[in-house]
C-alpha cells in the first residue's frame, strides 16, 4: 500500500442549506445529507483575521479529495469531528483541492 493511501482520512462533505427565519433573515446551515470521501489533510498555518468584532484565529486546512467529489464553495466538511466551511475549490487533473476554515 502506498504512503498516500495510508495517510488519508475519512471526510464527510455536506451541501450548504440556508434556512429562512420568521422575519425574513437567512441563517447558514447545512443539509443532513453527508457524502463520505477519502482525503489527504494538509494543515495550514494559523493566522489572525480582522473581523468586525475584532481579531480571530481560525483553524485552516487543505483537503485533497477525488476529482469526482461533488463539492462547492460554502459547503461543509467534517474532519476529525470538527466542522469546516469550504472557502475555495481548485480543480486539478487527478483531484480537487479544497481550502477550508473552521466554523466556530
KOLVO-372303 format. One record per residue: chain; residue number from 1; z, y, x of N, C-alpha, C in turn. Coordinates in Angstrom, 2 decimals. Layout:
REM KOLVO-372303
A|NUM|Z|Y|X|Z|Y|X|Z|Y|X
...
***
This chain:
REM KOLVO-372303
A|1|0.00|-1.17|0.83|0.00|0.00|0.00|0.00|1.25|0.89
A|2|-0.82|2.20|0.55|-0.91|3.42|1.34|0.31|4.30|1.13
A|3|0.59|5.14|2.12|1.74|6.04|2.05|1.65|6.98|0.86
A|4|0.46|7.49|0.59|0.30|8.44|-0.53|0.67|7.79|-1.86
A|5|0.36|6.52|-2.03|0.70|5.84|-3.27|2.19|5.56|-3.38
A|6|2.86|5.34|-2.27|4.29|5.06|-2.30|5.13|6.31|-2.52
A|7|4.59|7.48|-2.22|5.37|8.71|-2.34|5.11|9.46|-3.64
A|8|4.34|8.90|-4.52|4.07|9.55|-5.80|5.24|9.37|-6.76
A|9|5.39|10.35|-7.66|6.42|10.31|-8.69|5.77|10.28|-10.06
A|10|6.49|9.73|-11.02|6.01|9.75|-12.40|6.36|11.11|-12.99
A|11|5.35|11.81|-13.47|5.50|13.14|-14.05|4.98|13.08|-15.48
A|12|5.65|13.79|-16.38|5.20|13.83|-17.76|4.69|15.23|-18.09
A|13|3.47|15.31|-18.58|2.85|16.58|-18.97|2.92|16.71|-20.49
A|14|3.20|17.92|-20.95|3.28|18.16|-22.39|2.55|19.46|-22.71
A|15|1.72|19.48|-23.74|0.99|20.70|-24.09|1.89|21.79|-24.64
A|16|1.46|23.02|-24.45|2.18|24.17|-24.97|2.00|24.24|-26.47
A|17|3.07|24.62|-27.16|3.04|24.70|-28.61|3.94|25.85|-29.04
A|18|3.37|27.01|-29.26|4.17|28.19|-29.64|4.49|28.13|-31.13
A|19|5.73|28.50|-31.45|6.17|28.48|-32.84|6.39|29.91|-33.33
A|20|6.02|30.16|-34.57|6.21|31.48|-35.16|7.57|31.54|-35.84
A|21|8.27|32.65|-35.62|9.58|32.86|-36.24|9.45|33.47|-37.62
A|22|10.57|33.64|-38.30|10.59|34.18|-39.66|10.11|35.63|-39.70
A|23|10.33|36.38|-38.61|9.93|37.79|-38.58|8.58|38.00|-37.89
A|24|7.86|36.93|-37.61|6.54|37.04|-37.01|6.51|36.95|-35.50
A|25|7.66|36.79|-34.87|7.70|36.64|-33.41|7.21|35.27|-32.99
A|26|6.73|35.17|-31.74|6.24|33.90|-31.22|7.17|33.44|-30.11
A|27|7.66|32.23|-30.20|8.55|31.66|-29.19|7.81|30.56|-28.44
A|28|8.00|30.53|-27.11|7.36|29.49|-26.30|8.03|28.16|-26.59
A|29|7.22|27.16|-26.74|7.70|25.80|-26.98|6.69|24.80|-26.48
A|30|7.06|23.56|-26.50|6.19|22.50|-26.02|6.15|21.37|-27.03
A|31|5.03|20.72|-27.10|4.83|19.62|-28.02|5.73|18.45|-27.63
A|32|6.08|17.62|-28.58|6.86|16.42|-28.29|6.02|15.32|-27.67
A|33|4.70|15.49|-27.70|3.79|14.50|-27.14|3.76|14.65|-25.61
A|34|4.06|13.58|-24.91|4.08|13.61|-23.44|3.09|12.59|-22.89
A|35|2.42|12.99|-21.81|1.48|12.11|-21.12|2.00|11.86|-19.72
A|36|2.22|10.61|-19.37|2.74|10.26|-18.05|1.59|10.10|-17.06
A|37|1.74|10.72|-15.89|0.77|10.58|-14.79|1.54|10.41|-13.49
A|38|0.88|9.86|-12.49|1.45|9.76|-11.15|1.00|10.98|-10.37
A|39|1.95|11.64|-9.70|1.64|12.89|-8.99|2.33|12.93|-7.64
A|40|1.68|13.59|-6.71|2.31|13.92|-5.43|2.99|15.27|-5.63
A|41|4.25|15.37|-5.26|5.03|16.59|-5.46|5.22|17.28|-4.12
A|42|4.76|18.54|-4.03|4.88|19.33|-2.81|5.76|20.53|-3.10
A|43|6.97|20.59|-2.53|7.83|21.75|-2.80|7.28|23.01|-2.18
A|44|7.49|24.12|-2.86|7.09|25.44|-2.37|8.31|26.14|-1.82
A|45|8.09|27.16|-1.03|9.22|27.93|-0.52|9.82|28.75|-1.65
A|46|11.12|28.91|-1.63|11.79|29.71|-2.65|11.63|31.19|-2.34
A|47|11.39|31.99|-3.34|11.27|33.42|-3.15|11.80|34.12|-4.40
A|48|12.20|35.33|-4.22|12.71|36.11|-5.34|11.57|36.84|-6.03
A|49|11.66|36.92|-7.34|10.68|37.66|-8.13|11.37|38.85|-8.78
A|50|10.66|39.94|-8.88|11.19|41.11|-9.56|10.86|41.00|-11.04
A|51|11.87|40.76|-11.85|11.70|40.66|-13.30|12.30|41.89|-13.95
A|52|12.10|42.04|-15.25|12.64|43.20|-15.97|14.16|43.27|-15.89
A|53|14.80|42.11|-15.87|16.27|42.08|-15.84|16.83|41.92|-14.44
A|54|16.01|42.13|-13.41|16.47|42.01|-12.04|15.76|40.88|-11.31
A|55|16.17|40.66|-10.08|15.54|39.64|-9.25|16.01|38.25|-9.67
A|56|15.12|37.30|-9.64|15.46|35.92|-9.99|14.74|34.97|-9.05
A|57|15.42|33.96|-8.62|14.82|32.93|-7.78|14.48|31.71|-8.62
A|58|13.23|31.39|-8.71|12.80|30.23|-9.49|12.28|29.16|-8.55
A|59|12.61|27.93|-8.85|12.13|26.80|-8.07|10.65|26.61|-8.37
A|60|9.85|26.49|-7.33|8.40|26.31|-7.48|7.98|25.03|-6.78
A|61|6.91|24.43|-7.30|6.34|23.26|-6.64|4.87|23.13|-7.00
A|62|4.20|22.30|-6.22|2.79|21.97|-6.48|2.72|20.50|-6.84
A|63|1.88|20.20|-7.80|1.64|18.82|-8.19|0.18|18.49|-7.96
A|64|-0.07|17.37|-7.34|-1.43|16.85|-7.19|-1.55|15.68|-8.15
A|65|-2.34|15.85|-9.20|-2.49|14.85|-10.24|-3.94|14.37|-10.28
A|66|-4.21|13.23|-10.93|-5.59|12.74|-11.02|-6.52|13.75|-11.69
A|67|-7.79|13.70|-11.32|-8.77|14.67|-11.81|-9.00|14.58|-13.32
A|68|-8.68|13.43|-13.93|-8.92|13.28|-15.37|-7.71|13.65|-16.22
A|69|-6.66|14.18|-15.61|-5.47|14.59|-16.37|-5.81|15.79|-17.24
A|70|-5.31|15.77|-18.49|-5.56|16.88|-19.41|-4.39|17.84|-19.34
A|71|-4.61|18.98|-18.67|-3.55|19.97|-18.48|-4.19|21.35|-18.40
A|72|-3.47|22.36|-18.87|-3.94|23.75|-18.83|-2.77|24.65|-18.44
A|73|-3.09|25.87|-18.08|-2.04|26.84|-17.75|-1.14|27.04|-18.96
A|74|0.16|27.09|-18.73|1.12|27.26|-19.81|1.72|25.96|-20.30
A|75|1.12|24.83|-19.96|1.67|23.53|-20.35|2.96|23.26|-19.59
A|76|3.71|22.28|-20.05|4.97|21.91|-19.41|4.82|20.65|-18.59
A|77|5.70|20.51|-17.59|5.72|19.32|-16.75|7.18|18.94|-16.50
A|78|7.53|17.69|-16.78|8.86|17.18|-16.49|8.81|16.44|-15.17
A|79|9.56|16.95|-14.18|9.61|16.34|-12.85|11.08|16.13|-12.52
A|80|11.48|14.88|-12.30|12.87|14.55|-11.97|13.85|15.16|-12.98
A|81|13.55|15.02|-14.25|14.39|15.53|-15.35|14.58|17.04|-15.35
A|82|13.65|17.77|-14.75|13.67|19.23|-14.79|12.35|19.69|-15.40
A|83|12.41|20.78|-16.16|11.23|21.28|-16.86|10.57|22.39|-16.05
A|84|9.25|22.29|-15.90|8.46|23.28|-15.19|7.32|23.74|-16.08
A|85|6.84|24.98|-15.85|5.68|25.52|-16.54|4.52|25.56|-15.56
A|86|3.36|25.11|-15.97|2.16|25.16|-15.13|1.62|26.58|-15.13
A|87|1.54|27.20|-13.95|1.08|28.58|-13.85|-0.35|28.68|-13.34
A|88|-0.85|27.63|-12.72|-2.21|27.67|-12.17|-2.75|26.25|-12.08
A|89|-4.03|26.09|-12.41|-4.70|24.80|-12.30|-5.95|25.00|-11.46
A|90|-6.01|24.27|-10.33|-7.20|24.32|-9.49|-7.84|22.94|-9.48
A|91|-9.13|22.90|-9.77|-9.85|21.62|-9.84|-10.52|21.34|-8.50
A|92|-10.20|20.18|-7.94|-10.83|19.70|-6.71|-11.65|18.47|-7.05
A|93|-12.35|17.93|-6.09|-13.22|16.78|-6.34|-12.45|15.56|-6.82
A|94|-11.35|15.23|-6.15|-10.63|14.00|-6.44|-9.33|14.20|-7.22
A|95|-8.89|15.44|-7.39|-7.61|15.67|-8.06|-7.53|17.09|-8.61
A|96|-6.46|17.35|-9.35|-6.12|18.69|-9.81|-4.87|19.14|-9.06
A|97|-4.84|20.40|-8.68|-3.67|20.98|-8.02|-3.02|21.94|-9.00
A|98|-1.77|21.62|-9.38|-1.04|22.42|-10.35|0.07|23.18|-9.65
A|99|0.11|24.50|-9.84|1.23|25.29|-9.35|2.19|25.43|-10.52
A|100|3.47|25.13|-10.28|4.45|25.12|-11.35|5.68|25.93|-10.98
A|101|6.34|26.51|-11.99|7.59|27.21|-11.78|8.61|26.66|-12.78
A|102|9.86|26.59|-12.33|10.91|26.04|-13.17|11.20|26.98|-14.33
A|103|11.47|26.40|-15.48|11.85|27.17|-16.66|13.37|27.19|-16.70
A|104|13.94|28.38|-16.70|15.40|28.47|-16.70|15.96|28.60|-18.09
***
